[in-house]
Amino acid sequence: MELHDDPGRLLLKFREQHEQVLGEFHGDLVARASETDTRFADQGEPRRIVRSASLLETALKSRERRQTKESTLQARGSYGFSMVLVDGHGTVVRTKLFPRGEDGERLKPVPYIPGRQPIRRPNELQLSFEDELGEPFGGDDLMAPPPGFTFYVLWWPGSLGLGGAELAAGWVKNKVEPVLYATLPLPEPIMEIRKTSAGVPGMPATPLESASTTSGRGKKPRRMDDDFDSVVGPEEAAPPQSPS
């Protein structure tokens, strides 16, 4: 069987080629998922789209801090709140929530049959340009990979933080029935080194990345509560004293 017709072998080769970046991204997902749960700790269970958007946006920022010009995969924001990892040679890896079957369990891979197209969902006969091409517009480095499937990092939440994440090949799109042809565990998570932490009084502290690991070198690390400075100021002012 040709390599491009064997999703499992392709995934294994891809993971070997990009082990460092995929390990770092695994670490980013672990760290950001924990922060997402902390953010909603006193608000109840967030909606799935809120959890996904929060995780992907902060994971993207982590990759932008950690990646260098030598990184074999570069993270970029995509349409909506999605993000992609691109290798500059036509391969795009999308990050999505792991799809589940009708039984509520994570979808199991099925044998790949070359030439078979994904099944369109009922009432979804008109596909967008992005769905037809497999990926959004954005330049030569965002060309779709082999037409029979695409690559993903699929994650799922756990009771506390990230439940897990895997590299996968298949179709996970809104307008077609999801199908997976192969999955592989991501490399062991490589966590970002942290030196400072900050948080809101009364809530668990949330670590912040050292300024030396950011793209804006020399900048003061941003606090989670900086957005409120214009409202309450960096410090509470003492109440005025009544005249004696």
Disulfide bonds with the S-S distance in Angstrom:
none
